Amino acid sequence: MEWPDPTSIFLVFVLTIIFIMKTQKFWNSSFREDFPPGPTPLPIIGNLHILDRKRPYWTLLELSKKYGPVFSIQMGCQKMVVLSGYKMVKEALVNQADAFAERPKIPVFEATSKGYGVIFSHGNNWKVMRRFTLMTLRDFGMGKRVIEDRIVEESEFLIKEIESRKGQPFEITTVLTGAVANIIVSILLGERLDYKDPTLLKLLSLISENARVLGSPSVTLYNIFPALGFLLKNYKTFLRNTSEMHSFIRLTFIECLKVLDKNDQRSFIDAFLVRQQEEKSNANGYFHNSNLIVLANNLFAAGMETSSTTLRWGLLLMMKYPKIQSKVQEEIASVIGSAQPRIEHRTKMPYTDAVVHEIQRFANILPMSLPHETTEDVTLKGYFIPKGTYIIPLLASVLRDESQWEKPDTFNPEHFLDSEGKFVKKEAFMPFSAGRRICAGENLAKMELFLFFTSLLQRFSFHPPPGVTASDLDLTPAIGITTPPMPYKLCAEPRS
């Protein structure tokens, strides 16, 4: 016998309680009248009943049409403020950056990260870890020739792996994610791993599954009602996977300590351990093992998931729009020929650059961004938002803002080209978010996307498996904390 979904059981239970309740007087009335408007919440569940549980950003996009660029929604007992559209997201995250620079304490991350690391950390811990991360990533070549060389080298391993498929249909997720993962692995550990290495495959599996379950309705339910954790399989899966990741990182830095030489730092973990030794007399310092474990986990997850998901969208879109694929290949042939693609080629390849940017815009892989929290009372568009308010910057509304993009719902590289075919930067291009919490790996990701994408299209033409047409390809995003494409197979035909 198959048990019903715990989320459905809970909603039925709560709605039954609501039906027999005679009053809502107990409901939170502490918010001022000039708090942003939103749909009327129900007792206990708030607005949970109106959300698309698999793709909540779809509901938020619809609500923004009714309530405007600043509105509220209630999840359980927690009021949240949603920022919609380019102008409002920029006003908050950029123009009032300090006021929107905190992260809320989200139960699933508090249970696993405990405020450490960089992505979901708080206050001074976040400032110190972010500063160290940016400095150390630069020291290990982020944005420089040394990292470019690693990506170029890894692209050759990826190309050989794809060539071994001999044009037959295959699912590219594992090898593509492995290639991208090896860049951050080389920074964190000082080495690359073979695509069939059990360690790499395990890391990919843990991170991929966690990205999926984090976007599931049951983990959303846990974040609203943590007491239900014992009922929710996906929450338990996330805890187990995170524990495995932390154990791997802990064993790794123990091995690094055995051969640590402060004059020969080979990896990000080495740099952290050296800093830890330098500050061991500081009892209130931040360079302790707990921060290292969570910080490395943050970088593993972010470095593997986002760029590989974007590239998977890119190959799917090239199959969906073969004329665009051909035009990219023509530019590659004209500018690069058979030479190895390099970052210096990007300025001479406006169409390819536009296609890569449009893939990021259209893929919209983090539609609700990561949540922010206000550090002080703030006024936005005449509405009062108190300190400590949970903020959702709706990046989907920025990347599909009708006032900023001519055809927002269409894959159209012309969004980034002027009438003469020259590349044009767009301020509303915010796939990495904006402000104080902008993605620390933005420069690395941009380099990865251009070099991997260009190298692949230089060497292969991608098309659907036999019997599948371009019109058959589904562009509906899958479910997760990021929004990957639905699983698909492709054929990679070598180009002469």
LINHUUR-V377387 format. One record per backbone hydrogen bond with DSSP energy under -1.0 kcal/mol. NH is the residue of the N-H (numbers start at 0). CO is the residue of the C=O. Records with the same first field share a line. If there is no record, write none. Layout:
NH->CO ; CO
This chain:
8->4
9->5
10->6
11->7
12->8
13->9
14->10
15->11
16->12
17->13
18->14
19->15
26->23
34->31
41->45
44->42
45->41
46->73
47->44
49->46
57->54
59->55
60->56
61->57
62->58
63->59
66->62
67->63
70->81
71->36
72->79
74->77
75->44
77->74
79->72
80->389
81->70
82->391
83->68
88->84
89->85
90->86
91->87
92->88
93->89
94->89
95->90
96->93
99->96
100->97
101->372
105->103
108->105
109->105
110->106
112->108
113->108
115->112
125->121
126->122
127->123
128->124
129->125
130->126
131->127
132->128
133->129
134->130
135->131
136->132
137->133
138->134
139->135
140->137
141->136
143->140
147->143
148->144
149->145
150->146
151->147
152->148
153->149
154->150
155->151
156->152
157->153
158->154
159->155
160->156
161->157
162->158
163->159
164->161
165->162
167->164
169->489
175->171
176->172
177->173
178->174
179->175
180->176
181->177
182->179
184->180
185->181
186->182
187->183
188->184
196->193
200->196
201->197
202->198
203->199
204->200
205->201
206->202
207->203
208->204
209->205
210->206
211->207
212->208
213->209
215->212
219->215
220->216
221->217
222->218
223->219
224->220
227->224
228->225
230->227
231->228
235->231
236->232
237->233
238->234
239->235
240->236
241->237
242->238
243->239
244->240
245->241
246->242
247->243
248->244
249->245
250->246
251->247
252->248
253->249
254->250
255->251
256->252
263->260
267->186
268->187
270->266
271->267
272->268
273->269
274->270
275->271
276->272
277->273
278->274
281->278
284->281
287->285
291->287
292->288
293->289
294->290
295->291
296->292
297->293
298->294
299->295
300->296
301->297
302->298
303->299
304->300
305->301
308->304
309->305
310->306
311->307
312->308
313->309
314->310
315->311
316->312
317->313
318->314
319->315
320->316
324->320
325->321
326->322
327->323
328->324
329->325
330->326
331->327
332->328
333->329
334->330
335->331
336->331
338->335
344->341
345->342
347->344
348->345
352->348
353->349
354->350
355->351
356->352
357->353
358->354
359->355
360->356
361->357
362->358
363->359
368->365
371->390
372->101
373->388
374->98
377->384
379->382
382->379
383->33
384->377
387->373
388->385
390->371
391->80
393->82
394->392
395->366
396->393
398->394
400->397
403->400
404->400
409->406
414->411
415->412
416->413
417->421
420->417
423->415
428->425
429->427
432->429
437->434
438->431
441->438
444->440
445->441
446->442
447->443
448->444
449->445
450->446
451->447
452->448
453->449
454->450
455->451
456->452
457->453
458->454
459->455
460->492
462->490
467->464
471->468
472->469
477->483
480->210
482->364
489->169
490->462
492->460
494->458
